[in-house]
Amino acid sequence: MKRILTILIIIMLFAIKSSAQINFRNESGSHPINDEKLEKEINKNFKIPQNNELEFRLYTLPTLTNSSSLFVMRLNNKIWEAHLFRKNHNSSWVAEDVDNNGLDNLWSKLDKNQVLTLPDQEDIKDKMKIFKADTTAVLEDWGHMQTQVMDGVIYHFELTQYNYRRRAYSYHCPYTYLQKYPNIEELYRAYSIIILVYKHLGIPLSVC
């Protein structure tokens, strides 16, 4: 009897832990690309179900080229399924094959890199400063420097759960900024999430 009780407790703890792993703050109303028309177009054209246990989307949007892409990863009945959509030379969205093996492992790595809780890059801008021990800088009140990347690539992350809980955040060239601000963990986590997705998809690992 004691052994059965112990097993039940372990199962309950595992269930609680599993549930907590896909729990995130609801920020309904926020949208990563401010273009619901685009999202509805992709959902409709490719018949993507909307009421998922969990859905993760990664939009890759270069500012100077038309090579946008969208990675979608959905969880239903404890089974993960992934999709990749790209814009072709005619500016039309087309679906590409994705290996659905190993998605549990991919999600585990994304979760470890804070995919559920990562803040928007705008929320960490006060961290993105380099201070120098420079007397003139202190006297003239310009004691820190900030790097600004023009153009580049914007990465938008979106999470949806059961079509009622939703949050979104964006990062612009996290790799480039990470070279300037190597101690900012959020930049590293955003970069890691992108790299993990790209590696699974077999996309060259050149991230802005």
C-alpha positions as CSV (number, residue, x, y, z in Angstrom):
1,M,0.0,0.0,0.0
2,K,2.8,2.4,0.9
3,R,4.5,1.6,-2.3
4,I,1.4,2.3,-4.3
5,L,0.9,5.6,-2.5
6,T,4.5,6.6,-3.3
7,I,4.0,5.8,-7.0
8,L,0.8,7.9,-7.0
9,I,2.6,10.9,-5.4
10,I,5.4,10.6,-8.0
11,I,2.9,10.5,-10.8
12,M,1.1,13.6,-9.4
13,L,4.3,15.5,-9.0
14,F,5.3,14.7,-12.6
15,A,1.9,15.8,-13.9
16,I,2.2,19.1,-12.0
17,K,5.7,19.6,-13.3
18,S,4.6,18.9,-16.9
19,S,1.7,21.2,-16.6
20,A,3.9,24.0,-15.2
21,Q,6.3,23.6,-18.1
22,I,3.7,24.9,-20.5
23,N,2.3,27.6,-18.3
24,F,3.0,31.2,-19.3
25,R,1.8,34.7,-18.5
26,N,-1.2,35.8,-20.6
27,E,-0.7,39.0,-22.6
28,S,-3.7,38.8,-24.8
29,G,-3.9,41.6,-27.4
30,S,-0.2,41.7,-28.0
31,H,0.9,40.4,-31.4
32,P,4.4,40.0,-32.7
33,I,4.1,41.4,-36.2
34,N,1.1,43.7,-35.8
35,D,-0.3,42.1,-38.9
36,E,-3.2,39.9,-38.1
37,K,-4.1,39.7,-41.8
38,L,-0.8,37.8,-42.4
39,E,-1.5,35.4,-39.5
40,K,-5.1,34.7,-40.7
41,E,-3.9,34.2,-44.3
42,I,-1.4,31.6,-43.2
43,N,-3.8,29.9,-40.8
44,K,-6.5,29.7,-43.5
45,N,-4.4,28.8,-46.5
46,F,-2.6,26.0,-44.7
47,K,-5.5,25.0,-42.4
48,I,-3.6,25.3,-39.1
49,P,-5.8,24.3,-36.2
50,Q,-6.2,27.1,-33.7
51,N,-7.3,25.4,-30.5
52,N,-4.0,23.7,-29.5
53,E,-2.7,22.6,-26.1
54,L,0.3,24.8,-27.0
55,E,1.6,26.5,-30.1
56,F,4.9,28.1,-30.6
57,R,5.7,30.3,-33.6
58,L,9.0,31.9,-34.7
59,Y,8.7,34.5,-37.5
60,T,12.0,35.4,-39.2
61,L,11.6,38.8,-41.0
62,P,14.6,40.3,-42.8
63,T,14.2,44.0,-43.2
64,L,15.9,44.3,-46.6
65,T,14.9,41.1,-48.4
66,N,11.7,39.2,-49.0
67,S,13.0,35.9,-47.5
68,S,10.6,35.8,-44.6
69,S,9.8,32.4,-42.9
70,L,7.5,31.1,-40.2
71,F,8.1,28.0,-38.0
72,V,5.1,26.6,-36.2
73,M,5.3,23.9,-33.5
74,R,2.0,22.6,-32.1
75,L,1.2,20.2,-29.2
76,N,-2.0,18.2,-29.2
77,N,-2.7,15.0,-27.2
78,K,0.9,15.1,-26.0
79,I,2.2,14.8,-29.6
80,W,4.2,17.6,-31.2
81,E,3.9,18.6,-34.9
82,A,5.9,21.2,-36.8
83,H,5.5,23.2,-39.9
84,L,7.7,25.6,-41.9
85,F,6.4,28.3,-44.3
86,R,8.6,30.5,-46.5
87,K,8.0,33.4,-48.9
88,N,9.0,32.5,-52.4
89,H,10.2,34.9,-55.1
90,N,6.5,35.7,-55.9
91,S,5.9,36.8,-52.3
92,S,3.6,33.9,-51.8
93,W,3.8,31.7,-48.7
94,V,4.7,28.1,-49.4
95,A,4.9,25.1,-47.1
96,E,8.0,23.0,-46.7
97,D,8.6,19.6,-45.3
98,V,9.7,19.4,-41.6
99,D,11.1,16.4,-39.8
100,N,8.7,15.7,-37.0
101,N,11.1,13.4,-35.2
102,G,12.8,14.7,-32.1
103,L,10.3,17.5,-31.4
104,D,10.0,16.5,-27.8
105,N,13.8,17.0,-27.4
106,L,13.6,20.3,-29.3
107,W,10.9,21.6,-27.0
108,S,12.8,20.5,-23.9
109,K,15.8,22.6,-25.1
110,L,13.6,25.6,-26.0
111,D,12.0,25.4,-22.5
112,K,15.5,25.4,-20.9
113,N,16.3,28.5,-22.8
114,Q,13.2,30.3,-21.3
115,V,11.0,30.3,-24.4
116,L,7.9,30.6,-22.2
117,T,9.1,33.5,-20.1
118,L,11.6,35.5,-22.2
119,P,10.8,39.3,-22.1
120,D,10.6,41.5,-25.1
121,Q,13.9,43.1,-26.2
122,E,12.4,46.5,-25.6
123,D,12.1,45.5,-21.9
124,I,15.9,45.0,-21.5
125,K,17.1,48.1,-23.4
126,D,18.3,49.7,-20.1
127,K,20.7,46.7,-19.8
128,M,22.1,47.3,-23.3
129,K,24.7,49.9,-22.3
130,I,28.5,49.8,-22.1
131,F,30.0,52.1,-19.4
132,K,33.6,53.3,-19.4
133,A,35.8,54.8,-16.7
134,D,36.4,58.0,-18.7
135,T,36.7,61.4,-16.8
136,T,35.6,63.4,-19.8
137,A,32.6,61.2,-20.2
138,V,31.6,61.6,-16.6
139,L,32.0,65.4,-16.7
140,E,30.0,65.7,-19.9
141,D,27.5,63.1,-18.9
142,W,27.9,60.7,-21.8
143,G,29.4,57.9,-19.7
144,H,27.9,55.0,-21.6
145,M,27.6,53.8,-25.2
146,Q,24.8,52.0,-26.9
147,T,25.0,50.0,-30.1
148,Q,22.3,50.5,-32.8
149,V,21.9,47.9,-35.5
150,M,20.3,49.2,-38.7
151,D,18.3,46.9,-40.8
152,G,19.2,43.3,-40.1
153,V,16.6,40.6,-39.1
154,I,13.7,40.8,-36.7
155,Y,12.7,37.5,-34.9
156,H,9.2,37.4,-33.5
157,F,8.2,34.7,-31.0
158,E,4.6,33.9,-30.2
159,L,3.0,31.4,-27.8
160,T,-0.7,30.4,-27.8
161,Q,-2.5,28.0,-25.5
162,Y,-6.1,26.7,-26.1
163,N,-6.8,29.9,-28.1
164,Y,-7.2,32.0,-24.9
165,R,-3.7,32.5,-23.4
166,R,-1.2,34.3,-25.6
167,R,2.0,36.2,-25.4
168,A,4.5,37.5,-27.9
169,Y,8.0,39.1,-27.9
170,S,10.5,40.2,-30.4
171,Y,14.3,40.4,-30.8
172,H,16.3,42.3,-33.4
173,C,19.7,40.8,-34.4
174,P,20.3,39.1,-31.0
175,Y,23.6,37.6,-32.2
176,T,25.0,41.0,-33.2
177,Y,23.9,42.7,-30.0
178,L,25.3,39.7,-28.0
179,Q,28.8,40.5,-29.4
180,K,28.5,43.9,-27.8
181,Y,26.7,43.0,-24.6
182,P,27.9,39.4,-23.8
183,N,26.6,39.4,-20.2
184,I,23.0,40.0,-21.1
185,E,21.4,36.6,-20.7
186,E,18.1,37.4,-22.5
187,L,20.1,38.1,-25.8
188,Y,21.8,34.7,-25.4
189,R,18.5,32.9,-24.7
190,A,16.8,34.5,-27.8
191,Y,19.8,33.6,-29.9
192,S,19.8,30.0,-28.6
193,I,16.1,29.5,-29.3
194,I,16.6,30.6,-32.9
195,I,19.7,28.4,-33.4
196,L,17.9,25.4,-31.9
197,V,15.0,25.8,-34.3
198,Y,17.3,26.4,-37.3
199,K,19.4,23.4,-36.5
200,H,16.3,21.2,-36.4
201,L,15.1,22.5,-39.7
202,G,18.5,22.2,-41.3
203,I,18.8,25.9,-42.0
204,P,22.3,27.3,-42.1
205,L,23.2,28.7,-38.7
206,S,23.9,32.3,-39.7
207,V,21.8,34.4,-37.3
208,C,21.9,38.2,-37.3
